[in-house]
Amino acid sequence: MKYIETDVAVIGGGPAGLAAATEAKRQGVENVLIIERDVELGGILQQCIHDGFGLHRFGKRLSGCEYAENFIEEVDNQDIDVKIKTIVLEITKEKIIYAMNESEGMMRIKCGAIILAMGCRERTRSQVFIWGTRPSGVLTAGTVQRYINMEGYLPGKKAVILGSGDIGLIMARRMTLEGIKVEGVYELMSSPGGLTRNICQCLDDYNIPMHLSTTVVRIHGNKKLEGVTVAQVDNNRNPIKGTEKYIECDLLVLAVGLIPENELSRKLEVKIDPRTKGPVVDESFMTSVEGVFAAGNVVTVFDLVDYVSITGEIAGRGAARYLEGNLNLKDEYQSVVPGENVNFVVPQIIRKNNLEEQLPIYFRVKQKEKKVKVIGEIDGEICLDKKHVVVLPPEMIVENIKSEKIKSSNNELTISVKVG
C-alpha cells in the first residue's frame, strides 16, 4: 500500500471539486489533491456541448466543456496534484482516504481536511417502477448525452422522453438536431420539472410536445425496445383507465430526476438531510464530521453550474480556515429552517461567529407563486425582504443575508416565501 499525506483532498473533479481545490490553493493551502474516478477532469461538463454556462461567473455564454476548461487551466497553473482514474473506497473519521488505481494500486491518504464533491447521479428505471421486460433502448438522459456528444453513437431513431428534467429537455433538442424523431416528453407531475428557458428553447422552438400528468406505464419489446404505453394520471398519480396510448419507439429516455451521490458520505456517517438527500452543512459547508466539507450537487442538486462553483469555493475557504484553526468549533449551531412554501434551505445550520460578510442562502419553493416576498426572520425581526415576480420549484433561489443582521441572536433563522 502506498502512503500519502496532503493538506486538503477533494473527492471529485467536476465543477464543485475544481472550484474547491483552486480556492483552497488561493487561500494558501500548500498541498491540495483532487481525486477523480473518470479519465479526465471536468465531470459531467465534458459531455455538455450546449452553451448557456458561465453567464453569472464569466459574463458570457460558454459550453460546459469551455466552462470546465477555465478551471482546469487554473488547476494546472496552481500546481494542484491530480489523480485521475482513481476510485475512493472508504473515508474514515480520522480523515484518512483509502483509494486505488491501476498504476499505483492501493493508497492510504492522510488528510488535514476533506471536501466531498462527488456530484449527483440520475434516477433509473427501477426507481420509477415501470412494468415490462428489460430490452435495450431504455437509457437515462445523461447516458444518451454521453453516447451522442462524446462517443459518437445514435442510440435510436424514434424516442420518447419520460420526465421533464433539464438534461432530458436539452437532449430532446440534441436528438432532434441529430435526426432522431422525438415523439414527446411525458411528465408525471402537473407542472414541468425543468427550467422555463429549456422548455422554450428545447421543446417549443422544435415543436416537441410536452404531456403533463402523463407517464409511461409499460415497456414493450423483448431484446430491443419496440414501444411504450403511456397513460394520464389522477391527482394521486395513479394511471387513469381508458387513457392508455401505445407509442412505437426504439428509445426511451429517462429524465426523472437527480440524486446527490452520497454512498461515501453515508459510510462516513455524515448526517443527511432527508429533504435534499445530501449532507447537512454549515455556513462553511462543513458536514457533521469535523474537517469534512461538501460542495455542489453532492449537497443538493443545483440548476446552475455557477452556484455549484460558488459552493465549492465556500468549502475551499472553509477547509483553509479549518487547517489554520480559524473556524470556531465550540459555539452551538443555529438552525436555518424552511418556512412557508419553502421545500429546503442550504446551509441548514450556522455558527454566527464563522460568518463572512454575507450569508448566501440556497432554497427551492414547493409550488409556483407570483408576486411574492422572500422573508428571512429571526426572533421576530426581518433580516431579509426581497420581492420576486414569480417563483418556480425547478429554479433555485439564492439570497444573501448581511451577517450583521444575524449575529445579534442565537435562535433559528426561518426562510419563507409569502404572497403579497
ZAVEXTOR-318211 format. One record per atom (N, C-alpha, C): x, y, z. Coordinates in steps of 0.05 Angstrom, whole numbers, plus 32768, in hexadecimal, padded with zeros to 4 digits. Example, Ala and Ser with C-alpha at 12.3 -4.5 7.8 and 13.67 -1.06 7.14 Angstrom:
REM residues 2
81087F8E809C;80F67FA6809C;81087FBE809C;81017FD3808E;81117FEB808F;81028001809D;
***
This chain:
REM residues 420
80117FE88000;800080008000;801280198000;800A802C7FF0;801880457FEE;800D80598002;801F80668011;801780798026;801C8096801C;800780A6801E;800880C28014;7FFD80D5802A;800880ED802B;7FFD8101803D;7FF7811A802D;7FE181278033;7FDA81408026;7FCA81528039;7FCA816C8034;7FBB817E8045;7F9D817D8040;7F96817F8027;7F79817E801F;7F76816A8008;7F648157800B;7F5E81447FF5;7F41814A7FEC;7F3E814D7FD2;7F2481527FC6;7F1B813A7FB7;7F05812E7FBF;7EFB81167FB1;7EE7811E7F9C;7EEF811D7F83;7EDF81257F6C;7EEB813C7F5D;7EEE81397F43;7EFB814D7F33;7EE8815B7F20;7ECE815D7F29;7EBB816D7F19;7EBC818A7F21;7EA7819A7F1A;7EA881B77F1F;7EAB81BE7F3D;7E9E81AF7F4F;7EA181B47F6B;7EBD81AE7F75;7EC881977F6D;7EE2818F7F76;7EF881A17F6C;7EF681A97F52;7F0981BB7F46;7F0981D67F54;7EF181E17F5A;7EF081FB7F67;7EFA81F97F84;7EF481E37F91;7EFD81E07FAD;7F1B81DE7FAE;7F2781CF7F9C;7F4481CB7F9C;7F5381E57F96;7F4981F37F82;7F57820C7F7A;7F5482217F90;7F3D82227F9D;7F3982367FB2;7F4A82307FCA;7F4B82167FD2;7F5C820E7FE8;7F7982167FE3;7F8282127FCB;7F9D821A7FC3;7FA182387FC5;7F8D82477FBC;7F8F82647FBD;7F90826E7FDA;7F84825F7FEC;7F8482668008;7F9D825F8017;7FB082548008;7FCB824E8014;7FCF8231801C;7FBD821F8016;7FC18203801D;7FD881F8800A;7FEC81ED8016;800381E58006;7FFE81CC7FF5;7FF381B78001;7FF0819E7FF2;7FD281987FEE;7FC981997FD5;7FAD81937FCF;7FAD817C7FBA;7F9C81697FBF;7F9A81517FAE;7F7E814E7FA4;7F7A814A7F8A;7F6081437F7F;7F6081267F77;7F4C81177F80;7F4980FB7F79;7F3080F87F68;7F3480EF7F4F;7F1F80ED7F3B;7F1E80D07F30;7F0680C47F2F;7F0480A97F25;7F0480A77F07;7EFD80BD7EF9;7EFB80BC7EDC;7F1780BF7ED0;7F1980BF7EB6;7F3380C07EA8;7F3D80DC7EA5;7F2C80F07EAB;7F35810C7EA9;7F24811D7EBD;7F2E81357EC2;7F1F81477ED4;7F0781547EC5;7EF581607ED3;7EDF816E7EC7;7EC481637ECE;7EC381497ED5;7EA9813D7EDD;7E95813D7EC6;7E7C81417ECC;7E6781407EB9;7E6981567EA4;7E78816B7EAA;7E7B81817E98;7E8881797E7D;7E9881647E7E;7EA6815C7E66;7E9381527E50;7E7B81497E58;7E6981407E43;7E5381547E3D;7E55816C7E49;7E4181817E45;7E4C81947E2F;7E46818E7E16;7E51819F7E00;7E3F81B77DFA;7E2781B87E07;7E1681CF7E02;7E2081E77E13;7E1781FE7E0B;7E2182167E19;7E0D821E7E2E;7E1282357E3B;7E01823E7E51;7E0F823D7E6C;7E2782327E6D;7E3682317E86;7E46824B7E8A;7E4A82527EA3;7E5D82687EA9;7E5282847EA6;7E3882877EA3;7E2D82A27EA0;7E3182B37EB9;7E2F82A77ED1;7E3382B57EE9;7E5182B97EEF;7E6182A47EEC;7E7D82A67EF4;7E8E82B47EE0;7E8A82AD7EC6;7E9C82B87EB1;7E8F82CD7EA0;7E7582D17EA3;7E6782E67E94;7E6482E07E77;7E6682C67E6F;7E6282BF7E53;7E5882A27E52;7E4E829B7E3B;7E4282807E37;7E59826D7E2F;7E5D82597E3F;7E7282457E3A;7E6582297E38;7E7282177E2A;7E6981FB7E2C;7E7381F07E47;7E6981D97E4E;7E7281CC7E67;7E9081C77E66;7E9981BE7E4F;7EB681B77E4B;7EC781D07E50;7EBE81E77E44;7ECD82007E47;7ECD82097E64;7EB682077E71;7EB5820F7E8D;7EC881FF7E9E;7EC881E47E9A;7EDB81D37EA9;7EF881DA7EA3;7EFE81E07E8A;7F1981E57E82;7F2581FD7E90;7F1482117E96;7F1E82287EA5;7F2982207EC0;7F1C820E7ECD;7F2582047EE8;7F3C81F07EE5;7F3B81E07ED1;7F5181CC7ECD;7F6B81DA7EC8;7F6A81F07EB9;7F8382007EB4;7F8D820C7ECE;7F7B82147EDF;7F83821F7EF9;7F8F820A7F0B;7F8481F17F0A;7F9081DB7F18;7FAC81D67F0F;7FB081D67EF5;7FCB81D27EEB;7FDE81E97EF3;7FD582017EF2;7FE682187EF8;7FED821A7F16;7FDB820F7F27;7FE082107F44;7FEF81F87F4E;7FF681E67F3C;800681CE7F44;7FF781BD7F59;7FDE81B87F53;7FCD81A77F65;7FD1818A7F5C;7FD681797F6F;7FD9815C7F69;7FBE81507F60;7FBF813F7F4C;7FA781327F41;7FAC81147F3E;7F9981057F47;7F9980E87F41;7F7F80E17F33;7F8180DA7F19;7F6A80D27F0A;7F6980B37F09;7F5280A97EFF;7F4D808C7EFE;7F5280807F1A;7F4A808E7F2F;7F4F80857F4A;7F3580837F59;7F30806C7F65;7F1780677F73;7F1C80697F91;7F0B80797F9F;7F0C807B7FBC;7EFA80657FC7;7F0680547FD8;7EF8803E7FE4;7EEC80447FFF;7EFA8055800F;7EF1805A802A;7EFD80748034;7EEE80818046;7EF980988054;7EF480938072;7F0880988083;7F04809480A0;7F0180B080AD;7EF680AF80C6;7EF280C880D5;7F0D80D480DD;7F2380C580DB;7F3D80D080E0;7F4880DE80C7;7F3780E180B3;7F3E80EF8099;7F5480E0808A;7F5080C68089;7F6180B58079;7F5180A98062;7F5B80AC804A;7F4D80A28032;7F5C80898028;7F4C80748022;7F57805C8015;7F4D805D7FF8;7F60805C7FE6;7F59805E7FCA;7F6C804B7FBA;7F6580487FA0;7F7580377F8F;7F73803F7F72;7F88803A7F63;7F88803C7F46;7F9B80277F3B;7F9B80247F21;7FAA800E7F15;7FC880127F14;7FD0802B7F16;7FED80317F14;7FFB80317F30;7FEC80397F45;7FF8803B7F5F;7FED80267F73;7FD880187F6B;7FCD80047F7D;7FBE80117F94;7FBF80047FAC;7FB1800F7FC3;7FC080267FCF;7FB1803A7FD8;7FBD80527FE4;7FAF80597FFE;7FBF80618011;7FB5806C802B;7FBD8089802C;7FA8809B802B;7FAE80B78028;7FA580C58042;7FB880CF8051;7FB280DD806A;7FAE80FB8064;7F978106806C;7F9081218064;7F8C8133807D;7F92814D8079;7F8B8160808D;7F6D8167808C;7F6281688074;7F46816D8070;7F3E81608056;7F2481598054;7F19814B803C;7F01815B8032;7EFF815E8018;7EE8816A800C;7EDA81567FFA;7EC181508000;7EB1813D7FF0;7EA4814C7FD9;7EAB81447FC0;7EA081517FA9;7E9A813C7F93;7E8B81277F9B;7E8681107F8A;7E6F81157F76;7E61812C7F79;7E4C81327F66;7E3281227F6B;7E24811D7F56;7E0A810F7F58;7E0880FA7F42;7DF380E97F45;7DEE80D57F30;7DD180D67F29;7DCB80C97F12;7DAF80C97F08;7D9F80B27F15;7D8580B77F19;7D7380A17F21;7D70808F7F09;7D6D80757F0E;7D6B80617EF9;7D4F80567EF7;7D4B80447EE4;7D3180387EDF;7D27802A7EF8;7D38801C7F06;7D2F800D7F1E;7D25801F7F34;7D2C80397F33;7D23804B7F48;7D0880597F41;7CFE80547F28;7CE580607F20;7CD0804B7F1A;7CD780317F1F;7CC3801B7F1F;7CB380197F05;7CC180157EEF;7CB480117ED5;7CB27FF37ED0;7C997FEA7ECA;7C957FCE7EC3;7CA07FC77EA8;7CA87FAE7EA4;7CB17FA47E8A;7CCA7F947E8C;7CD47F8D7E75;7CED7F7D7E73;7D057F907E76;7D1D7F857E71;7D357F957E73;7D447F977E58;7D387FA27E44;7D457FA47E2A;7D5A7FBA7E29;7D6C7FB87E15;7D7E7FCE7E10;7D6E7FE57E05;7D787FFD7E09;7D6A80157DFF;7D5D80257E15;7D60801D7E2E;7D57802C7E45;7D6F80387E52;7D7380537E4F;7D8C80607E59;7D8580797E68;7D9680817E7A;7D93809B7E87;7D9C80B17E74;7D9280C97E79;7D9980E07E68;7DB780E57E67;7DC480E27E7E;7DE180E77E7F;7DF080D37E6E;7DE780BA7E6E;7DF480A57E5E;7DF180AB7E40;7DD880B37E38;7DD480BB7E1C;7DE680D37E15;7DE880E67E27;7DF980FD7E22;7E1680F57E1D;7E2080E27E2E;7E3B80D97E2A;7E3F80CA7E10;7E2C80B87E0A;7E2D80A97DF1;7E3080BB7DD9;7E1E80D07DD8;7E1D80E17DC0;7E3580F57DC0;7E3981027DD7;7E4C81187DD7;7E6A81107DD9;7E6F80F97DE7;7E8A80F17DEB;7E9280D77DDC;7E8080C57DDA;7E8780AB7DCD;7E7F80AA7DB0;7E6E80BD7DA7;7E6780BE7D8A;7E5380A97D82;7E42809F7D94;7E2E808B7D8E;7E1280987D8E;7E00808F7D7C;7DE480957D7D;7DD6807D7D89;7DCB807F7DA1;7DBF80677DAE;7DA4805F7DA5;7D98806E7D92;7D7D80677D88;7D7580797D71;7D5D80737D67;7D5280837D51;7D3880927D58;7D2A80867D6C;7D1180927D75;7D1080917D93;7D0D80A87DA0;7D1180A97DBD;7CF880B47DCB;7CF480A97DE4;7CE180B47DF7;7CF180BC7E10;7CEB80D37E1A;7CF980DD7E32;7CE680DC7E4A;7CEE80CE7E5F;7CDE80CD7E77;7CEB80E07E8C;7CDB80F47E95;7CE681077EA8;7CEF81217E99;7CEC81377EA8;7CF381517E9B;7D0A815E7EA9;7D1E814E7EB3;7D3681597EBE;7D4681677EA9;7D5881797EB1;7D66818A7E9E;7D77817A7E8A;7D8481657E93;7D9481557E80;7D8381497E6B;7D6B813F7E73;7D5981347E5F;7D4F81497E4B;7D4981617E54;7D4081767E42;7D57817D7E2F;7D6F81807E39;7D8581877E28;7D8B81717E13;7D8781587E1C;7D8C81427E09;7D75813F7DF5;7D5D81497DFB;7D4881497DE7;7D50815A7DCF;7D5C81717DD4;7D6681827DBF;7D7E81757DB1;7D90816A7DC0;7DA8815E7DB5;7DA181467DA3;7D8F81357DAC;7D87811E7D9C;7D7981277D82;7D69813B7D84;7D5B81467D6C;7D6F81507D58;7D84815E7D61;7D9881687D4F;7DA881527D42;7DAA813B7D4F;7DB981247D44;7DA781127D34;7D8E81197D30;7D7C81097D1F;7D6B80F57D2D;7D6C80F47D48;7D5B80E17D57;7D4080EF7D5B;7D2B80E07D54;7D1080EB7D57;7D0780E97D75;7D0280FF7D81;7CF981007D9D;7CDB81027D9D;7CCD80EC7DA6;7CB080EB7DA6;7CA480FE7DBA;7CB281027DD0;7CA781147DE5;7CB481107DFF;7CAF81237E12;7CB881217E2D;7CA0811C7E3F;7CA281087E50;7C8B81007E61;7C9481037E7E;7C8581147E8C;7C8B811C7EA8;7C7581137EBB;7C7D81047ECF;7C6A80FA7EE3;7C5C81117EF2;7C6B81267EF9;7C61813C7F09;7C4F814E7EF8;7C4181607F05;7C2F81737EF7;7C3E818C7EEE;7C58818E7EF5;7C6881A57EEC;7C83819A7EE3;7C9181A87ED2;7CAB819F7EC8;7CC0819E7EDD;7CD4818D7EDA;7CEA818B7EED;7D03819A7EE6;7D0381A57ECD;7D1B81B37EC4;7D1781D17EC3;7D2D81DE7EBD;7D2D81FC7EBB;7D1C82057EA4;7D0F821C7EA8;7CFD82277E93;7D0C822C7E79;7D2582367E7C;7D35823C7E64;7D3A82237E53;7D3E820C7E61;7D4381F37E52;7D2981E97E45;7D1281EE7E51;7CF981E67E45;7CF581F67E2B;7CFA82107E2D;7CF782217E15;7D0B821B7DFF;7D2582197E07;7D3A82167DF2;7D3C81FA7DE7;7D3581E67DF8;7D3A81CA7DEF;7D2081BC7DE6;7D0981C47DEF;7CF081B77DE7;7CE081C97DD5;7CD981E17DDE;7CC781F27DCF;7CD481FA7DB4;7CED82007DB4;7CFB82087D9B;7CFC81F27D87;7CF981D97D8F;7CFB81C27D7D;7CE181B27D7B;7CCB81BF7D85;7CB081B37D83;7CAF81977D8F;7CBD81937DA5;7CBC817A7DB4;7CA7817C7DCA;7C93816C7DCA;7C7D816F7DDE;7C8581657DFA;7C7A81727E0E;7C7D81687E2A;7C6181617E34;7C5F81497E40;7C4581407E4A;7C48813E7E69;7C3B81507E77;7C3C81507E94;7C28813C7EA0;7C2C81347EB9;7C1B81217EC6;7C1781077EB5;7C2D80FF7EA9;7C2D80E77E98;7C4780D97E9C;7C4780BE7E9C;7C5F80AF7EA1;7C6080967E90;7C7780897E8F;7C7A806F7E82;7C7280597E96;7C5F80487E8E;7C5580337E9F;7C5F80187E97;7C6880157E7F;7C727FFA7E76;7C867FFD7E60;7C9A7FEB7E61;7CAF7FEA7E4C;7CAA7FD17E3B;7CAC7FD37E21;7CA77FBD7E0F;7CC07FB67E00;7CC47F9C7DFC;7CDC7F927DEE;7CEB7F7E7DFE;7CF97F6C7DF0;7D087F577DFE;7D257F5F7E00;7D347F5A7DEA;7D507F627DEB;7D547F807DE4;7D437F8A7DD3;7D457FA67DCB;7D2A7FB47DD0;7D2B7FCD7DDA;7D137FDC7DE0;7D037FE07DC6;7CE97FDA7DC8;7CD87FDD7DB0;7CC47FF47DB4;7CBD7FFA7DCD;7CAA80107DD2;7CA480127DF0;7C9580267DF7;7C8C802A7E12;7C6E80317E12;7C62802B7E29;7C4680347E2E;7C46804A7E42;7C3A80617E3B;7C3780777E4E;7C1A807A7E56;7C1780877E6D;7BFC808B7E77;7BFB80A47E88;7BE480B27E89;7BE180C97E9A;7BDE80BF7EB7;7BE580D17ECA;7BE380C97EE6;7BD080DC7EF5;7BC580D37F0B;7BB380E37F1B;7BC380F47F30;7BB581007F42;7BC281117F56;7BD481027F69;7BCF80E87F6B;7BE080D77F7B;7BF680C97F6B;7BF980D27F52;7C0E80C87F40;7C0980AA7F38;7BF180A17F39;7BEA80867F30;7BDF80877F14;7BE780747F03;7BDE80747EE7;7BBF80737EE5;7BB480827ED3;7B9780837ECE;7B90806F7EB8;7B7F805B7EBF;7B7780477EAC;7B6980547E94;7B6F804A7E7D;7B6280547E65;7B72806A7E57;7B8880747E64;7B9880897E58;7BB2807E7E4C;7BB580637E4C;7BCE80577E42;7BD2805D7E24;7BEB80607E1D;7BF180657E00;7C0C80577DFB;7C0D80487DE5;7C26803A7DDD;7C35804C7DCA;7C4F804F7DCF;7C61805F7DBE;7C78804E7DB5;7C7B804B7D9B;7C92803C7D90;7CAB804C7D93;7CC0803F7D9E;7CDA804C7DA1;7CEF80377DA6;7D08803F7DA1;7D1E802D7DA7;7D3180387DBB;7D29804F7DC7;7D3A805C7DDC;7D28806A7DF0;7D2B80627E09;7D1D806F7E20;7D32807D7E30;7D3080977E32;7D4480A87E40;7D3880B07E5B;7D4680A87E71;7D3C80AE7E8B;7D4980C87E96;7D3880DB7E9B;7D4180F57EA6;7D3180FA7EBF;7D3380E77ED2;7D2180E77EE9;7D2E80F07F03;7D4281017F00;7D4D810E7F18;7D6981047F1F;7D7681147F30;7D92810F7F38;7D93810B7F56;7DA680FB7F60;7DAA80F67F7C;7DC780FB7F83;7DCC810A7F99;7DE8810E7FA2;7DF680F47FA7;7E0F80F27F9F;7E1F80D97FA0;7E2C80D77FBC;7E1F80C97FCE;7E2880CB7FEA;7E2E80B07FF7;7E35809C7FE7;7E3C80827FF3;7E5480858006;7E6980947FFE;7E808098800F;7E7880A88028;7E6780BC8025;7E5E80CC803B;7E5080BB8050;7E3E80A98047;7E2F8098805A;7E4280858068;7E55807A805A;7E6980688068;7E788077807D;7E7D80908079;7E8B80A1808C;7E7980AA80A3;7E5F80A380A0;7E4A80AB80B4;7E4680C980B5;7E4980D6809E;7E4280F2809C;7E2480F5809E;7E1A810980AD;7DFE810D80B0;7DF281168095;7DDC8109808C;7DD0810E8073;7DB5811C8077;7DB081318067;7D96813F8068;7D8281308058;7D6C81268063;7D5881178054;7D4B8127803D;7D4C8141803F;7D408152802A;7D5281538011;7D6C81598016;7D7E815C8000;7D8B81427FF7;7D8B812E8008;7D9981158004;7DB781188004;7DC1812F800E;7DDD8135800F;7DE5813B802C;7DFE813F8032;7E078145804D;7DFC815F8058;7DF7815F8072;7DF181788080;7E0B81878082;7E0B81A08079;7E2481B08079;7E1F81CB8088;7E3681D68091;7E3481F0809F;7E3C8206808D;7E41821E8098;7E4882358089;7E6182328078;7E7482218080;7E8C821B8072;7E8A82028061;7E7281F78060;7E6C81DE8052;7E7C81C6805E;7E8181C88078;7E8B81B18087;7E74819F808F;7E788185808D;7E6481718094;7E64816C80B2;7E54815880BA;7E53815180D7;7E6D814480E0;7E7E813C80CE;7E98813080D5;7EAD814680D4;7EBA814C80EA;7ECD816380EB;7EE3815F80D6;7EE8817580C7;7EFE817580B3;7EF681698099;7EDD81608096;7ED38155807C;7EBE81698072;7EC38174805A;7EB28187804E;7EA4817B8036;7E8F8188802C;7E81817E8014;7E7981968003;7E7781917FE8;7E7181A87FD6;7E63819D7FBD;7E5481AF7FB1;7E4781A97F97;7E3081967F9A;7E2C81867F85;7E1581757F83;7E15815E7F96;7E2B81597FA4;7E2B81457FB9;7E1B814F7FD2;7E18816A7FD4;7E0981767FEA;7DEB81777FE3;7DE581827FCC;7DCA81837FC1;7DCD81887FA3;7DBA81807F93;7DBC81827F76;7DB6819F7F6E;7DCA81AD7F64;7DC781C97F5B;7DBE81C97F3E;7DB281E07F36;7DAA81E27F1A;7DBF81F17F09;7DD182007F15;7DE5820F7F06;7E0182077F10;7E1382037EFE;7E2E81FB7F05;7E3D82117F14;7E34822A7F10;7E4182417F1E;7E3D823E7F3C;7E2582347F45;7E2182307F61;7E3282197F6C;7E3582057F5B;7E4681EE7F63;7E6381F87F69;7E6D82097F57;7E8882137F5A;7E8A82257F73;7E7682357F78;7E7682467F90;7E7882367FA9;7E6782217FAB;7E6882107FC3;7E8382027FC6;7E8F81FB7FAF;7EAA81EF7FB0;7EBE82027FBC;7EBC821B7FB4;7ECE82307FBF;7EC982347FDD;7EB082347FE5;7EAA82378002;7EB782208011;7EB482088007;7EC081F08015;7EDE81F28015;7EEA81FC7FFE;7F0781FF7FFD;7F1182138012;7F0382298015;7F0B823D8029;7F0782318045;7EF182228049;7EEC82168063;7F028202806A;7F0B81F28057;7F2081DF805D;7F3A81ED8064;7F4082038056;7F588212805C;7F57821E8078;7F418229807F;7F3D8234809A;7F3F821F80B0;7F34820780A9;7F3581F180BC;7F5281E980C2;7F6281E780AC;7F7E81E080B0;7F8E81F580C0;7F86820E80BC;7F93822380CA;7F8A822680E7;7F75821780EE;7F6982198109;7F588232810D;7F4E823D80F6;7F3F825680F7;7F21825280F5;7F18823980F8;7EFB823380F9;7EF4822E8117;7EDF823C8120;7ED58238813B;7EC4821F813B;7ECE820A8149;7EC081F1814A;7EB381EC8166;7EB382008177;7EA981FD8192;7E8D82068196;7E85821C8189;7E6A8227818D;7E5582148182;7E3D8216818D;7E2782068184;7E1E82108168;7E1381FD8159;7E088205813F;7DED82128142;7DE782248130;7DCB822E812C;7DC082208113;7DA682198114;7D99820C80FD;7D8F822180E9;7D91821980D0;7D84822880BA;7D6E821680AF;7D55821F80B3;7D3F820C80AD;7D2D82178097;7D2182058087;7D0E820D8073;7CF38214807F;7CE9822B8076;7CCF82348080;7CBA8230806A;7CA882438068;7C9182428056;7C9A823F8039;7C90822B802B;7C968225800E;7CB382238008;7CC38219801B;7CDF82138016;7CE481F5801B;7CF081E88007;7CF481CB8008;7D0C81C48019;7D2281D28015;7D3B81CE8025;7D4C81E78024;7D5F81E88036;7D7281FE8037;7D8E81F3803B;7DA181FE802D;7DBE81F88030;7DCD82128034;7DDD82158049;7DE48202805D;7DCD81FE8071;7DCE81E7807F;7DB981E18092;7DC081EB80AF;7DD981F080B4;7DE381F880CE;7DF9820D80CA;7DFC821F80DE;7E11823380DD;7E1D823880F8;7E36823E80F9;7E4382498110;7E4982668109;7E3B82798117;7E3C8295810E;7E5882A18110;7E6982978122;7E8482A28124;7E96829A810D;7E8D828780FC;7E9D827F80E5;7E93828D80CB;7E7E829D80CD;7E7282A880B5;7E8582BC80A8;7E8582BC808D;7E9282D1807E;7E8082E9807D;7E8682FC806D;7E768315806C;7E5983108066;7E5482FC8055;7E3882F5804E;7E3582D78050;7E1C82CE8056;7E1682B28056;7E0482AC803E;7E0F829C802B;7DFE82948014;7DEB827D801C;7DD282808014;7DBE826C801A;7DB382617FFF;7DB382477FFD;7DA982397FE5;7D90822A7FEC;7D7A822D7FDC;7D62821E7FE3;7D50821C7FCA;7D3C820A7FCC;7D2882077FB7;7D0C82097FC4;7CF982127FB5;7CDE82147FBF;7CCF81FA7FB9;7CB981F67FC8;7CA881DE7FC4;7C9681E17FAC;7C8B81F97FA7;7C7981FD7F91;7C7C82187F85;7C73821A7F6C;7C7582337F5D;7C6482497F69;7C6F82617F6C;7C5F82787F75;7C6982917F66;7C5882A47F64;7C5F82BE7F57;7C5D82D47F6C;7C6D82E97F67;7C6E83017F78;7C7182F97F95;7C8982EF7F9C;7C8F82E67FB7;7CA682F57FC3;7CA982F17FDD;7CBF82FC7FEC;7CCE82E57FF9;7CE982E57FF7;7CF982D28006;7D0082E08021;7CF882D38036;7CFB82DF8051;7D0E82CE8062;7D2282DA806D;7D3382CE8081;7D2D82DA809C;7D2782C880B0;7D1E82D280C9;7D2C82C480E0;7D3582D480F4;7D4282C9810B;7D3982D98124;7D2F82CC8137;7D2482DA8150;7D0F82EE8149;7CFF82E98134;7CEA82FB812D;7CF48314811D;7D0E83158119;7D1A832B810A;7D1F832280ED;7D1A833480DA;7D1E832E80BE;7D3B833480B7;7D4A832080AD;7D66832480A4;7D6983218086;7D5383198079;7D538317805C;7D37831D8052;7D35832E803E;7D1B83358032;7D20833B8015;7D1983288003;7D20832A7FE7;7D0883237FD6;7D0083347FC3;7CEA832E7FB1;7CF2831D7F99;7CE0830C7F91;7CE382FC7F79;7CCA82FD7F69;7CCC82FF7F4F;7CB483007F3D;7CA782E47F3D;7CB882CF7F3B;7CAE82B47F3A;7CC382A17F46;7CBA828D7F54;7CCC82787F5E;7CC1825D7F54;7CD4824B7F4D;7CCD82317F42;7CDD821B7F50;7CD182047F55;7CE081EE7F62;7CFA81E67F54;7CFC81E57F39;7D1581DC7F2D;7D2C81F07F30;7D2682097F36;7D3A821E7F36;7D4582247F52;7D5F82207F56;7D6B82267F6F;7D6B82447F74;7D64824C7F8C;7D6482687F94;7D7C826C7FA6;7D8B82827FA1;7DA382887FB1;7DA082A47FBC;7DA282A77FD6;7DA182C17FE3;7DB982C47FF6;7DC282DC7FF9;7DD882E2800B;7DCD82F38023;7DD382E9803B;7DCB82F88053;7DE483048060;7DE3831D8066;7DF9832A8074;7DFD831E808F;7E1583158094;7E1B830780AD;7E15831780C6;7E18833180C4;7E13834280DC;7DF6834080E5;7DE4833880D3;7DC8833680DA;7DC1831C80E8;7DD5830980E8;7DD082EF80F5;7DDF82ED810F;7DF582FB8112;7E0782F68129;7DFC82FF8144;7DE6830D8144;7DDB8316815E;7DCA8301816B;7DC582EA815E;7DB382D58169;7DC082BA8167;7DB882A9817A;7DC0828D817A;7DAA827A8171;7D938285816A;7D7C82758163;7D7C826E8145;7D68825D813D;7D6782548121;7D5F8269810E;7D69826780F6;7D63827980E0;7D4F826A80CD;7D39827780C8;7D24826B80B7;7D238279809C;7D22826A8086;7D208275806C;7D05826D8060;7CF582818059;7CDA827D804F;7CD6828C8034;7CC382828025;7CBA8290800C;7C9C8295800F;7C9682AF8010;7C7A82B78015;7C6F82C87FFE;7C5682C37FF8;7C4882D27FE3;7C4282EE7FED;7C4683017FDC;7C3E831D7FE4;7C56832F7FE8;
***
